[in-house]
Amino acid sequence: MRQIFFLLFFVISGSSATLQSHYTFAGSELNASLIDPEIADDFTIYTFEENRNRKSFSAESLIKLFDEHNLNLSDKSRGIVHFERGSSVSLEPIINDIKAYYLNYYPQMQIKSIHLHSNTPVVQLPEEYSLSFKPNAYKYNRSSLIMNSKELNTRLFFHYTLEATVKVFKASHNINRGTILNYIDLKYTSVPFKRLTGTPLRGIDTNRVRLKKRIPKGKTLYEHDVELLPSVLKNKTVYARFSNGNVHLEFQATSLQDGRLGDVILIQKKDNTRLKAKVVGTNQVEIE
């Protein structure tokens, strides 16, 4: 019995709380119980001024402070611990607005969580407000926004971080500029959302889209990397027609240029004669 009691006493007295890298709490008093909810004699670590919302400490200083109170801390903070004053007001409506903002650009995005904090504690969420995102915020998983409301007669500033994944097409091999894309050239995969340089390619019309630049294997493809094929392709056969009164001629020729509907391009007949022709359809031109 004595051995069991001694062992139990050792386990209890040797137990410690785990120091995390980030804490959020409401109020102005940062107490030790935020780190160790089981603490018997709570004490204040820091008192926030009204206009201050965040405070960071080194893990070493907090461990030393707890040690002075005969309390043990194990560390998982990687050296720095951040404390942030939260709000008693639910910010869920704003979080939902942020989700809607990103899903508008990336319908296939899977959002796991959104960490949202304001420069000043939110004491009231207005019934009517508008959100202004930073330009191109949708390209990044971290950004900021401004809440505007006539009801509050002020603006509130928020920072946020998304934990999300987004599906993209990546090149399955090195693809040269001008290649007409097929799905064999692409790999559809889910990647962590950090930063995108444009709107990811959402799909292709097989054999009707080509690359505007060379894409190395494994690189993400964006909408600005591709273009629809012209109606007429350079060095391809075209069907030409000529009409002048009762004279109607039709013949095959070779296009010397790419051309879209309405473009005037050069074509070459089988006798090497070059003519100007207007693109009027897919592989079809009309001699002017």
ABEGO torsion letter per residue (X at the ends): XAAAAAAAAAAAAABBBBBBABBBBBEABBBAAAABAABABBBBABBBBAABABBBBBAAAAAAAAAAAGBBBBBAAGGBBBBBBBBABBAAAAAAAAAAAAAAABAABBBABBBBBBABBBABBBABBBBBBBBGAAABABBBBBBBBAAAGBBBBBBBBBBBBBBBBBBABBBBBGBBBBAAABBBBBBBBABBAEBBBAEBBBGABBBABBBBBGBBBBAAABBBBBABBBGBBBBBBBBBEABBBBBBBBBABBBBBGBBBBBBBAAGBBBBBBBABBGBBBBX
